[in-house]
Amino acid sequence: MRLSIIIPVYNVEQWIGRCLESCLKQGLSDNDYELIVVNDGTQDRSMDVVEEYCQKVSNIVVVNQENKGLSVARNAGLSVAQGNYIWFVDSDDMLEEGYGAQLLTIAEEQDLDVLCFGLNLFYSDGRKEPYEIYCKGGQQVRLGRDFICSVGMPPAAWCALYRRNFLLREELNFYPDIYHEDMEFTPRAYALAQRISYVPYHVYNYAQREGSIMKSTSKATKKAKDLLIVCDSLYDFAGRRLKEHGDAYYCMLDKIAFSFSQSLRNYSKGSLSVSEYKNKPYYPLKYSKNLQRKEKLKYQLINFSIPLYLFVYKLIKI
């Protein structure tokens, strides 16, 4: 089997149908791919919708589990996947028609560990806004250590196909029970790839909806704490796997600095203390020389004074 599309499902009855419909229109024969739907203890009629599709097509695999979150659901899907390549798709998003076959052919012909691609921001009124990705050096196949320094991919797991054997060999799983799990997983996956490439196709439609976890402000405390977990994990990874590769090491420090600043954006008194931030081994923040001036100034301000940064951020949302 060529491809496994892994779709975690939790309370998405309004959107799961269109997601599945788009996955079934990727220009592939039924024998080429499987849809692995992971029921993460959904409490609505999402699985009734899935069952309707199971009656129509034979290549949907259902995995049931208690509600354990997106990371564990994706890991569960990966554990049963049979495809040579893996595509993580979120159940409230959708794919552009017909690209799956093209992407698979590119990944197979170029013998890639990872193939990255672009996305659209998809709005409830049907509008699609292409999200532009910076790519230095075109579509050449590269080492992951070089790729993370030259392609400005967003930290989203669904913007790539991954060779399954590569994920298994490197023991690449999603960190359980945290928000922003992609920010921890994706940089590691890209950096470890021996053969990785990018194609400028706007394949993935990323739904922009106010009720999503990433846009919710009610989970700010957990987000702040989880983003520090992301920093901790990436710092440990950088020290173990990238320390001898200077540019790649500092590019990973850029991602740590970004996650650190995102944690501060969700900071509130009583949830974390400033000293918890200052006691991290990656503070004061270090970063590469290639950052844009605005990002450098932001990190310099954080290094000078976290309380001052928090005050300024509230004023101007830097």
Protein Blocks (a to p, Z undefined) as FASTA:
>chain_A
ZZdcddddehilkmmmmmmmmmmmnopafklpccddddehiabfklmmmmmmmmmpmkbc
cdddddebjklmmmmmmmmpcbfbdcdddfkbccdehklmmmmmmmmmnopabdcddddd
ddfkopacddddddehijadcdfklmmmmcccdfbfklcccdfklmmmnopacdehiahk
lmmmmmmmmmmpmbdcddfbdfbccdddfkbmklpcklmmmmmmmmmmmmmmmmmmmmmm
mmmmmklmmmmmmmmmmmmmmmmmmgcehjacfklmmmpmkbccdddfkbcfklmmmmmm
mmmomklmmmmmmmnoZZ
